[in-house]
Amino acid sequence: MSDSVFLKVTSAFLVAGEIAKVGEIVEVSHGEAKDLLQRGKAVLATADDAPAVEAAEETPAPADSDPVDPVAQVDAAETADKPAATPKKRK
C-alpha cells in the first residue's frame, strides 16, 4: 500500500500548515486521508481531477539546456556534504 493518498478538497482545511482550498488536489498520509474522507472534507482524486499535472509534465525543456544526469547530481551532492576523512590515531 502507498504511504500517501491524493484527495480532491471539498471543504477547506489545513495541510502541512497551508490552507487547502475547495477543488485543489492535495497529497496526504493514509491516516490523514481516512480522517478527511470520513469527515466529508475531501474525496479521492481521479485522473480526471489533475489535468494541470499532466500539462506540467509534458512541457519540454529549453533547447539550449544541456542534458543532466540525475544520478550524477545526487552523487555530487552526497560527496559535497561529507566531511573530509581524518586519519585514526593509533596507540
Secondary structure as the mmCIF struct_conf table of DSSP 4:
data_model
#
loop_
_struct_conf.conf_type_id
_struct_conf.id
_struct_conf.beg_label_comp_id
_struct_conf.beg_label_asym_id
_struct_conf.beg_label_seq_id
_struct_conf.end_label_comp_id
_struct_conf.end_label_asym_id
_struct_conf.end_label_seq_id
BEND BEND1 ASP A 3 ASP A 3
STRN STRN1 SER A 4 VAL A 9
BEND BEND2 THR A 10 SER A 11
STRN STRN2 PHE A 13 VAL A 15
TURN_TY1_P TURN_TY1_P1 ALA A 16 GLY A 17
STRN STRN3 GLU A 18 ALA A 20
HELX_LH_PP_P HELX_LH_PP_P1 LYS A 21 LYS A 21
TURN_TY1_P TURN_TY1_P2 VAL A 22 GLY A 23
STRN STRN4 ILE A 25 SER A 29
HELX_RH_AL_P HELX_RH_AL_P1 HIS A 30 GLN A 38
TURN_TY1_P TURN_TY1_P3 ARG A 39 GLY A 40
BEND BEND3 LYS A 41 LYS A 41
STRN STRN5 ALA A 42 LEU A 44
HELX_RH_3T_P HELX_RH_3T_P1 ALA A 47 ASP A 49
HELX_RH_AL_P HELX_RH_AL_P2 PRO A 51 GLU A 58
HELX_LH_PP_P HELX_LH_PP_P2 THR A 59 PRO A 62
TURN_TY1_P TURN_TY1_P4 ALA A 63 ASP A 64
BEND BEND4 SER A 65 SER A 65
HELX_LH_PP_P HELX_LH_PP_P3 ASP A 66 PRO A 67
HELX_RH_AL_P HELX_RH_AL_P3 PRO A 70 ASP A 81
BEND BEND5 LYS A 82 LYS A 82
HELX_LH_PP_P HELX_LH_PP_P4 PRO A 83 ALA A 85
HELX_LH_PP_P HELX_LH_PP_P5 PRO A 87 LYS A 89
#
